[in-house]
Amino acid sequence: MKTRKCSDREKAQLKRDALKFIIPHFASNQELAKGAKIFTRGKGCYVWDIDGRKYFDSFATLLTTVCGHNRPEVTRAVKEQMERLEFFPNYVDTFTEPLINLARKLADILPGNLAVSFFVNSGSEANETAMKMARQYHLERGQRTRYKFIARRDSYHATTLGAGSVTGLKWFREYFEPLLPGCLFVSAARERDRPPNMDSTTYGRQLLREIEALIQQEGPESIAAMIMDPIPGSNTGYPMPPQGYLEGVRALCDKHGMLLIFDEVQTGFGKTGKWFACEHWDVTPDIMTLGKGLTGGFIPLGVTVTTPKVAEVFRHKPGCEFRSGSTYGGHTVACAATLANIAIIEKEQLVANARVRGAYIRNKLEALKQRHAMVGEISGIGLLLAVKLMADRQAQIPFDPKLGVGGWIRDWCYRHGMILRNNGDILVLAPSLIISKTEADFMLALIEKAIRQASTRFHV
Ligand SMILES: Cc1ncc(COP(=O)(O)O)c(C=O)c1O
């Protein structure tokens, strides 16, 4: 498709107006001071900016574009739906065909008996909904006292007030307190924090005892649910849990009548090499939240999916219905786009590609670590990978954050044609699931060049 060429004057005006009329999400004034980056076109794993520069996107457009940009199959599905019925709400007793077809499809691909969907507009809203669903579930069953949530330190579940209250990262919480009462935190539960003299299973058990102790202290009858991401996200470099931890959390929830909520907004839809991250441990939650890769980035949509057992509590008589909703939740065109996105994942076997390509990239990163002293832990699974930069790997000394080494590498990559996400000194590699071997090699070569430059710049 032809894009209209902007004159230099128009481009300059757009860049000025971006800063004047918009507050960006998670804004960084330091970055904005360098000017607005404006994107105009995408194809596959690549995007182009307003000046015509091409970038390989190693962060899949904020972890959304699982099947790449600009897929004619999705465009066709959206256009057809637009021409037939662009929107009718999922309101009181009304449904649309794409909505029902998508709900049926989700029931088919989701693990265990997760099969009943509540559609929203984003991952944030999906988590808000999951928390409300857990509370009302207990209320309908006569357990009004169950209102608390257990979450994990360093977890991210969104910036909204409810999901922000179970987010364990200080930066997202501190300006907005007091947050929702009754949100309790336990350890992040990362294999990487395991004491050197302890095996993984023993460490997992220790963490489970911590949760059990908290439940006993608060009283099991006060707790609605535990909310967690089976593999925490890019903020902390996809740390894996110790052995037996997720299975143990499931058992604790069952023992104490708490619901288990898995936030798979970031980890779902094939990125880990299975459709959903929890399938690596064969542990199924009572409620799962979905977003991001669900739609492939084409149109916003989120879903809170639960089991028939939980859903039944809201359906068995007038008056017990789940009290939640929004105008556009389950937007008709978003559902059509999502169905087309899922069809591409299936047809092109992108879940398998994430597994195979992810293993290839990981091996190459491990080799890179051997060649560069500043490369520390390589973490993650499938195509959700992270590289931790260290001042001294041997002595486990991190860089002084003030040096901004991760940001320097990100900027170097950007200048050389690649979008890279960094969280401080954690570099994230989470490209689209369509990534080819050639593209993977390009991404790895550029990272290595950037690391080599940074080694000289920061004297490692
Ligand atoms: C694990 C997790 N949960 C929830 C969210 C919130 O989703 P959204 O920002 O799409 O509303 C995110 C977004 O980054 C996420 O990574």
The ligand as an ORCA input file, in Angstrom:
! r2SCAN-3c Opt
* xyz 0 1
  C       1.847     -9.490     32.587
  C       1.014     -8.328     32.161
  N      -0.223     -8.176     32.665
  C      -1.013     -7.161     32.299
  C      -0.586     -6.202     31.413
  C      -1.477     -5.065     31.036
  O      -1.871     -5.190     29.706
  P      -2.221     -3.901     28.825
  O      -1.128     -2.906     29.022
  O      -2.255     -4.440     27.433
  O      -3.524     -3.403     29.290
  C       0.699     -6.312     30.864
  C       1.222     -5.301     29.937
  O       2.390     -5.122     29.741
  C       1.518     -7.395     31.248
  O       2.755     -7.543     30.748
*
